[in-house]
Amino acid sequence: MNRAAGGLAASVLADSAVEHYRGSFKNKAMFVPLVVSAVTLAMSAHGTADTRPVAHGARDTTYLLAAATGLIGTGFHLYNVTKKVGGFSWQNLFYGAPVGAPMAILLSGLLGYCSERVRESKPQTRPKVLSLPAGRTIAAVTAAGLLGTTGEVGLLHFRGAFHNPVMAVPVTLPPIGAGLLLAASAGARRPHRLACWWMRLLVGMGVAGVGFHAYGVSRNMGGWRNWSQNLLSGPPLPAPPSFAGLALAGLAALDLMREYPDA
């Protein structure tokens, strides 16, 4: 769970750094997600190394701050889209601030907070998150995150006219994974096994996506020799690993449900 939260935080840190640099940090609030995601990544590393079965106040505070940052950031991005000429239109959704991007740091915060609740649960007792079964709750959060991320990717790949057939992969595999997670949380055994393999597949997809995006950068004029421009205008390299982070959370949820069938 800590690694999942850290994976999402790392993706947000790199992606927001590139995108907000491209926007010349016109609004000073654009520095906030960089700072918050960096601190969240550090707390994730701390949690991964910490073997004590107790929650940590600093990690809890940071994860909640990350979740709040994601919500506020979504509002800022929506405002950025609607203030443009034409308001809430396809053109502005394509080229304005990506509406779904801040939700990644929100998910990082939520998953990190859930990890602390699982950590502090007493031995031989069912882990809970806000009085709800931890495994099923984390599965639901992960499934929602997969669907939301797919929506954002679908919008941007639609803007690219799906010119490469591989661009259809990240809009087809993750929704299936979300469905399998929800089916497993309902108690079905066969979807549980398949969901485990599917989450591993999504981890691989997230890693492979960086390679495909790197190839997309190389196809722009000047290729990697003109990296300072093409990294800003080409497909974002840090975006695909967000699927890997969510898939790790899905694996954690499935492990919890296997260990605690009523969780």
C-alpha positions as CSV (number, residue, x, y, z in Angstrom):
1,M,0.0,0.0,0.0
2,N,2.8,2.4,0.8
3,R,4.6,1.5,-2.5
4,A,1.3,2.1,-4.3
5,A,0.9,5.6,-2.7
6,G,4.5,6.3,-3.5
7,G,4.2,5.2,-7.1
8,L,1.3,7.6,-7.7
9,A,3.1,10.4,-5.8
10,A,6.2,9.9,-8.0
11,S,4.1,10.0,-11.1
12,V,2.4,13.2,-10.0
13,L,5.7,14.8,-9.0
14,A,7.3,14.2,-12.4
15,D,4.2,14.9,-14.5
16,S,3.2,18.2,-12.7
17,A,6.8,19.4,-12.8
18,V,6.9,19.0,-16.6
19,E,3.3,20.4,-17.2
20,H,3.6,23.3,-14.8
21,Y,7.0,24.2,-16.1
22,R,5.4,24.3,-19.6
23,G,2.9,26.7,-18.1
24,S,5.8,28.8,-16.8
25,F,4.3,28.4,-13.2
26,K,2.1,31.4,-14.1
27,N,0.1,30.8,-10.9
28,K,2.3,30.3,-7.8
29,A,-0.2,27.7,-6.6
30,M,1.3,25.5,-9.4
31,F,4.2,24.8,-7.1
32,V,2.0,23.2,-4.5
33,P,1.5,19.8,-6.1
34,L,5.3,19.5,-6.6
35,V,5.9,20.1,-2.9
36,V,3.0,17.9,-1.7
37,S,3.8,15.0,-4.0
38,A,7.5,15.1,-3.0
39,V,6.6,15.0,0.7
40,T,4.1,12.2,0.1
41,L,6.8,10.2,-1.8
42,A,9.1,10.7,1.2
43,M,6.4,9.5,3.6
44,S,5.7,6.5,1.4
45,A,9.4,5.6,1.6
46,H,9.3,6.1,5.3
47,G,6.2,3.9,5.7
48,T,7.8,1.1,3.5
49,A,10.9,1.0,5.7
50,D,8.9,1.3,9.0
51,T,8.0,-2.2,10.3
52,R,6.2,-1.0,13.4
53,P,2.5,-2.0,13.5
54,V,1.4,1.5,14.4
55,A,0.2,4.4,12.4
56,H,2.5,7.4,12.2
57,G,1.1,10.9,12.7
58,A,3.3,12.6,10.2
59,R,2.4,10.1,7.5
60,D,-1.3,10.4,8.3
61,T,-1.1,14.2,8.1
62,T,0.8,14.1,4.8
63,Y,-1.6,11.6,3.2
64,L,-4.6,13.7,4.2
65,L,-2.9,16.8,2.9
66,A,-2.3,15.0,-0.4
67,A,-5.9,14.1,-0.7
68,A,-7.0,17.7,0.0
69,T,-4.5,19.0,-2.6
70,G,-6.0,16.7,-5.2
71,L,-9.5,17.9,-4.5
72,I,-8.5,21.6,-4.6
73,G,-6.3,21.0,-7.7
74,T,-9.3,19.5,-9.5
75,G,-11.2,22.7,-8.8
76,F,-8.4,24.8,-10.2
77,H,-8.1,22.7,-13.3
78,L,-11.9,22.9,-13.9
79,Y,-11.7,26.7,-13.5
80,N,-8.9,26.8,-16.0
81,V,-11.0,25.0,-18.6
82,T,-14.2,26.9,-18.0
83,K,-12.5,30.4,-18.1
84,K,-11.3,29.9,-21.6
85,V,-13.3,31.1,-24.6
86,G,-16.0,28.6,-25.3
87,G,-16.2,27.4,-21.7
88,F,-16.6,23.7,-21.0
89,S,-16.0,22.4,-24.6
90,W,-14.1,19.6,-26.3
91,Q,-11.5,22.1,-27.5
92,N,-10.8,23.3,-24.0
93,L,-10.9,19.9,-22.5
94,F,-8.3,18.8,-25.0
95,Y,-5.9,21.7,-24.5
96,G,-6.7,23.2,-21.1
97,A,-5.4,21.9,-17.8
98,P,-6.1,18.2,-17.6
99,V,-9.2,17.9,-15.3
100,G,-8.4,14.4,-14.1
101,A,-4.7,14.9,-13.4
102,P,-4.9,16.2,-9.8
103,M,-7.0,13.1,-8.8
104,A,-3.8,11.1,-8.9
105,I,-2.4,12.8,-5.8
106,L,-5.9,12.5,-4.2
107,L,-5.7,8.7,-4.8
108,S,-2.1,8.6,-3.5
109,G,-3.3,10.3,-0.3
110,L,-6.3,8.0,0.1
111,L,-4.3,4.8,-0.4
112,G,-1.6,6.0,1.9
113,Y,-4.2,6.8,4.6
114,C,-5.7,3.3,4.1
115,S,-2.3,1.8,4.5
116,E,-1.9,3.4,7.9
117,R,-5.3,2.0,9.0
118,V,-4.3,-1.5,7.9
119,R,-0.9,-1.1,9.7
120,E,-2.5,-0.2,13.0
121,S,-5.1,-3.0,13.0
122,K,-4.7,-5.5,15.8
123,P,-3.4,-9.0,15.0
124,Q,-6.1,-11.6,14.2
125,T,-8.7,-8.9,13.7
126,R,-10.3,-7.8,10.5
127,P,-8.6,-4.6,9.2
128,K,-11.0,-1.7,8.8
129,V,-10.9,1.7,7.2
130,L,-13.5,4.1,8.7
131,S,-15.4,1.1,10.1
132,L,-15.5,-0.5,6.6
133,P,-13.7,-3.7,5.6
134,A,-10.3,-2.6,4.5
135,G,-9.8,-5.0,1.6
136,R,-13.1,-4.2,0.0
137,T,-12.8,-0.5,0.6
138,I,-9.3,-0.4,-1.0
139,A,-10.6,-2.5,-3.9
140,A,-13.4,0.0,-4.5
141,V,-11.1,3.0,-4.3
142,T,-8.6,1.4,-6.7
143,A,-11.4,0.4,-9.1
144,A,-12.7,4.0,-9.1
145,G,-9.1,5.2,-9.7
146,L,-8.6,2.9,-12.6
147,L,-11.9,4.1,-14.2
148,G,-11.1,7.7,-13.6
149,T,-7.5,7.4,-15.0
150,T,-8.9,5.6,-18.0
151,G,-11.3,8.5,-18.7
152,E,-8.4,11.0,-18.6
153,V,-6.2,8.8,-20.9
154,G,-9.1,8.2,-23.2
155,L,-9.7,11.9,-23.6
156,L,-6.0,12.6,-24.5
157,H,-5.7,9.5,-26.8
158,F,-8.9,10.6,-28.5
159,R,-7.2,13.9,-29.1
160,G,-4.4,12.0,-30.7
161,A,-7.0,10.2,-32.9
162,F,-5.7,6.8,-31.6
163,H,-3.2,7.0,-34.5
164,N,-1.3,4.0,-33.0
165,P,-3.5,1.0,-32.2
166,V,-1.6,0.4,-29.0
167,M,-3.2,3.6,-27.7
168,A,-6.4,1.6,-27.2
169,V,-4.7,-0.7,-24.6
170,P,-4.8,1.7,-21.6
171,V,-8.5,2.4,-22.3
172,T,-9.5,-1.2,-22.4
173,L,-7.4,-3.2,-19.9
174,P,-7.9,-1.0,-16.8
175,P,-11.7,-1.0,-16.9
176,I,-11.7,-4.8,-17.1
177,G,-9.3,-4.8,-14.1
178,A,-11.7,-2.5,-12.2
179,G,-14.6,-4.9,-12.9
180,L,-12.5,-7.8,-11.7
181,L,-11.6,-6.0,-8.5
182,L,-15.3,-5.3,-7.8
183,A,-16.2,-8.9,-8.6
184,A,-13.5,-10.2,-6.2
185,S,-14.7,-7.8,-3.5
186,A,-18.2,-9.4,-3.9
187,G,-16.7,-12.7,-2.8
188,A,-16.3,-14.5,-6.1
189,R,-13.3,-16.9,-6.1
190,R,-12.5,-17.2,-9.8
191,P,-12.5,-13.4,-10.5
192,H,-10.2,-13.1,-7.4
193,R,-7.5,-15.3,-9.1
194,L,-8.0,-13.6,-12.5
195,A,-7.9,-10.2,-10.8
196,C,-4.5,-10.9,-9.3
197,W,-3.1,-11.7,-12.7
198,W,-4.8,-8.7,-14.3
199,M,-3.3,-6.3,-11.7
200,R,0.2,-7.7,-12.6
201,L,-0.7,-7.1,-16.2
202,L,-1.6,-3.5,-15.4
203,V,1.7,-3.1,-13.6
204,G,3.5,-4.2,-16.8
205,M,1.3,-2.0,-18.9
206,G,2.2,1.0,-16.8
207,V,6.0,0.3,-17.1
208,A,5.7,-0.4,-20.9
209,G,3.7,2.8,-21.4
210,V,6.8,4.8,-20.5
211,G,8.6,3.2,-23.4
212,F,5.7,3.9,-25.8
213,H,5.6,7.5,-24.7
214,A,9.4,7.8,-25.1
215,Y,8.9,6.5,-28.7
216,G,6.2,9.1,-29.2
217,V,8.7,11.8,-28.0
218,S,11.3,10.5,-30.5
219,R,8.9,10.8,-33.4
220,N,8.6,14.6,-32.9
221,M,10.8,16.9,-35.0
222,G,14.4,16.6,-33.8
223,G,13.6,13.5,-31.7
224,W,15.6,13.2,-28.4
225,R,18.2,15.6,-29.7
226,N,15.5,18.2,-29.2
227,W,14.5,16.8,-25.9
228,S,14.0,20.1,-24.1
229,Q,11.1,21.0,-26.5
230,N,9.8,17.5,-27.3
231,L,9.5,16.4,-23.6
232,L,7.1,19.4,-23.2
233,S,5.1,18.8,-26.4
234,G,5.2,15.0,-26.7
235,P,3.3,12.4,-24.7
236,P,4.0,12.7,-21.0
237,L,6.6,10.1,-19.8
238,P,5.5,10.1,-16.1
239,A,1.8,9.4,-16.8
240,P,1.6,5.6,-17.5
241,P,3.2,4.6,-14.2
242,S,0.1,5.8,-12.4
243,F,-1.6,2.6,-13.7
244,A,1.2,0.6,-12.1
245,G,0.7,2.4,-8.7
246,L,-3.1,1.7,-8.8
247,A,-2.5,-2.0,-9.8
248,L,-0.2,-2.4,-6.7
249,A,-3.0,-1.1,-4.5
250,G,-5.3,-3.6,-6.2
251,L,-2.9,-6.4,-5.4
252,A,-2.8,-5.2,-1.8
253,A,-6.6,-5.2,-1.6
254,L,-6.7,-8.7,-3.0
255,D,-4.1,-10.0,-0.5
256,L,-6.2,-8.5,2.3
257,M,-9.4,-10.2,1.1
258,R,-7.5,-13.5,0.7
259,E,-6.1,-13.3,4.2
260,Y,-9.3,-12.0,5.7
261,P,-12.3,-13.4,3.6
262,D,-14.7,-11.1,5.4
263,A,-12.5,-8.0,4.8
